Structures are given as C-alpha cells and as structure tokens.
C-alpha cells in the first residue's frame, strides 16, 4: 500500500493505493475514512488498483479554513480530481456506501466519462421516500440544534427522528442503524474525532441532496441494500432509487455497515456485480 496527498480547492485529500489493474475507487460515508475499507481493499487489490481516501474535513484530509456546511457536489468534485490523478484517460469502477454512495452517484451524473460502474450501497436519498417531509424537517432541526447546543444535542435530535432509538450514528455510522467491524483503538479514536464535523456540517446538507435520475441513465448504476437493513430509511431509499432506475436493488449481506461487519460475504457480492459489468 502506498499513500499520498492531493491538494484540492479548500482542502488536502489523503489517499491510499493498493494493487494493479483497472481502478476501483471506494468512497466512504459518515465519520469513516480510508481505513474502513481496508479489508475490502486488500481483497480487490488482487485484480484492481484500489483507491481509498479520507474525505475532506475528516481524519487526515484537513480543510484549509474553518469548517462549513458540506455539499455532495463538492465531495464529488474531490472524487473527480482524485480519479484524474490515479486513473487518467480510463474509466473507473466506483463503490460508495451511505453518503459516499450519493457522492459516487453525483460523480457519475456529472462526469460519466470517468465512470464505468457505480455501486451505490444504501444512499440515504430521503427525498425518494413517501415521508420525505419528515426527513426535511429533521435535517433543519439537526442543523439548528448543532448551531445552538453542539454535536451531542444534535445527535439526540437525529436519533429522535429515527423513532427515539439510539442509532449507530452514535458509534459513527451514517444516517441510520448499522455496524462495522471495530478498528483498532487508534483508528477508532481518529474516526470518532470526525463526529462533530459529521453531525454538524455533513448530515443536514447531505440529507437535503436530491438525485436526478435522468442524469444517471448514461452510466451503469447498481443499487445495493443490506439484507438486515432493507426496512431502515437508507435501505428503503435504496430500494426506491433502484425502482426509479428500472431495476431491483442487489442484496448485500449485513446491514448499513455490512462492508465492514460482513466484509467477506460483502466482497463476494461486490465482485460478482463488478464482473457482470466487465
């Protein structure tokens, strides 16, 4: 594994590269960074150039200035710049989980010439849900609470929006219940330090993102859903996205964080999906 840093407008992006072959880019969501995809990266490095990275504002990818509300579009531009460095002149395979899936979809919609396949695992596209008004109000409430009372109070509002149950967002998961294989203490601590940025500057603005289905019809898009989380809001949004694209969501093992908690079986399904598009 080799690592490097890419300067982008407003930030620096830490990224890691493994293996050789066609490029496969992993885009994480929530508080996670490149380390979250390390188990999958090791598997796919046998036949891909696997690229993982810390999104701007998280872990080893600092912002140039003070934190501000993030947008899916800005993060997609970061992914584009990264692909132009690691995959010049070639189309890449892209996998994204949660908000990382929304970033991958926006990347494909705006720069289809850079992408061969997007595998979007449980993107929390709340505007596709019948109760979208509830989620819109929740994003506003989380934002106001964060500004007035800080991240932990905002988390309580966020959890209440999911029915009052403590979600895995408290553990660092993204927009809904889920789990991931525990990293070592140092890495876990680094990811936990991303929490305030996540709940205050990503959740509200990312939760308002709206995908334009027509712009995705020029790229191969595969939508994934966890077999343990299909009834949760991100899972239901994934099923709705697949239906809007005229397909059925591919079932992956595990929940919203199945790429970590059920990595072995998850890799099998992802490998099949990518090979089908080769």
N, C-alpha and C positions, 0 to 999 in steps of 0.2 A: 504494500500500500504506500502510495506517495501522496503528499499533501501540498497545497499551495494556497495563495490568497489572491483573489481577483478584486481589483478596485472597480467599484461601480458608483454611479452618482449617489452621493449621500451615505455611502457605507463601504465596508470591505466584506467580501464573502470568503469564508474559509471553506475549502472543499477537499475531498479525498478521491483518489482514482485507484481502482484495482483492475487487474486483468487486461485482456486484449480482445479485440474484435469490435463488432458494432457497439455503439454507445447505448447504454441503458442508464437513464437518469432517474434517481429516486428523489421525490420531494416530500418532506415530512410536514406534519401539521402540529398544532399545539405548542408545547414547550420543548418538543423533541429537537434533536439535532442529528448530525450525520451518524452518530453512534447508534441511534435507534435502529438504523437499517444495516448495521454491521453484519448480523447473522445472514441476512438475505444477500448482502453484497458479496460475502465470501462464497456463497453457493453459485451465484450467477457470474462471478469473475472467471469461471472456467470457460465461458464462451462469449462473454461480453466485456467491453470496457465499462465498468460500473462506476458511476459518479454519484457521490453523496455530498451533501453540503449543509452548513448551518445557515438558515435563512437570516436575512438582515435583522439586526436587533436582538438576535438570540445567540447565546453561548460565545463562540469565537468569531462572530461576524458583527463587530460593533458598528453603530451608527456614527456618522461624522458629527452630529449635533445632538440636541435634546430629542427625546422620543416624541412621536406624534402619531396620530391615527394612521394606521397602515391601510393599504389597498391591495386587493388581489392583483390589480393591473400592474402596480409597481413590482410586486414579487414575481409576476410573470415576466416582466422585463428583465429582472435579475436572472431568471432561468434562461431566457433567450441569450443574454450576454455570456452566460456560462457555457451554453451549447455552442456558441460561435467560437469559443476558445477550444473546447475539448472535442468538438465534432464538426470542424469547418467543412462545408460543402457536402455533408452527409445528413441524412435524416435519422433521428434517434428514436428509440423506444423510451417512453416516459411512464413511470408509475408514481401516483400520488395518493396519499391517504388523508382523509378529512379535508382540512383547509388546503393541504398540499394537493389534493385532488382537484380542488377548484382552481388553484394556480396552474396545474397541468392543463386543465380544460381551457383556461383563458389563453395560455401559451399556444395551444393548438388552434384555437379560433383565430388568433391574430397572426400567427406565423406558421401556417400549415406546411410550408416548405421545409421546416426544421424537424417535423414530427412524422414518424411512421405510424405509431400506435400510441394511444393514451389509455392506460388502465386507471380508471378513477374509482378508488375504493371508498365508498360511503362519503361522498362530498355533502356537507350539510347545507344544501341549497333549499333553505326554508321557504323561499317564495314558491316552490313547487308543491308545497303541502296544502291541504284544504284549510288548515288552521294557520295560514301564513300571517294573519293579522296578529295572532298571539305572539309569534316569534319576532315580528317587527317591534311590537311594544316592549318585549323583553330586552331586545338589543338597546333600545332607548333607555330602559330602566337600569341596565347594567352600566351603561356609559355614564349616566347621571350619578349613580351611586359611587362609581370609581372616582369620579372627579370630586365628590363631596366627602367621601368617607374612606376611600382607599380600596386596595385589592381584595382583602378578605371580606369586607362588607359586600363588595360587588359579586364575589363568589356566592355568598348566601342568596343574593337575588337571583343569580344564574341558576343555582340549584333549585330554588323555589319554582322557577319557570319550567323545570322538568318534573313538577309534581311534588316538590318538597323533599325528594330523596337526595341523599348526598351522591353526586355523580363522580365519575372518575376524573373530572376536571380538577378535583382537589388533589389528585395524585399526579396531575399534569396531563391527563388525556384531553382530547379536543372535542368540544361540543357534544358531549353525551357519554353515556356509560361505556366502559371498555376497560381493557387491561393490557399490559405489555410486560414482557419478561424483564425482571428487575436488572438494571445495570449495576456496576459496582458503585461503591459509596461516593467516589469522587465524581463520576459521571452523573450519578443521580443528583448530587448536590448542585452540579453545574446546570442541569436542566431545571431544577427547582428554582434557581435564581432567575429563570426566564418567566416565572409565573406572573409577576406584576405586569410585565410588558404584554404578555398574552391576554390576560383578562381585561386590561385597560385599553390597550392600543390595537389589538387584533380582533378579539371576539365581537365587539359592536360593529365595526366597519366590515369585517369579513362576513358577519351574519346577514348583512344587507346586500351582499353581492347577488346579482341576477345573471344567470347564464342565458345566452342567446342560442337556442337550439339550431337555428338555421345555419349559423356560422360553424357548427360542428359537423356538418354533413359532408365536408370535403376531407375529413381525416377519419381514420379508423379509431373509433372510441369503443372501449369495452368498459361497462359499468360493473363494479363488484359490490357485493353485500355480504356481511358476515352471517354465518348460519345461526349464531347466537344473538345477533343484534338487529335482525331484519325488522323487528317491531319497534325499535327505538327511532327517534326522529331522524338521525342521519341515515339509518337504514331505509326508512320509508322514503326519504328524499332520493336515495339511490334508485330505489325501485321506480319512483316517479320519473326520474331522469331517463332510465332505460326505456320506459314506456314511451316517453316523448320522442325518443330516438328510434322507435320502432323495434326494440329488442327486449330481451329478458335479461335481468341482472344475473351475472355469474356468481354463484355461491362460493365463497371462500370459507375455510374453517376458522372458527374463533369468532370474536366479537369485533368491536370498533378498532381495537388494537391487535387484531389477530396476526398481523405481520410480525409481532414480537412474541405474543403469548402462544401462538400456534405456528411458529415460523417454518417448521419442517413441512407440514401439510400445506401451508400457505404457499411455499416455494413451488410445490408440485403443481398447484392450480395456476399460479402465475406463469410458470414455464410452459404449461400447455397452451395458455392463452396467447403468449408471445409466439410460440411455434406455429399456431394456427394462422397467424398473420404474416408469417415469413414468406 
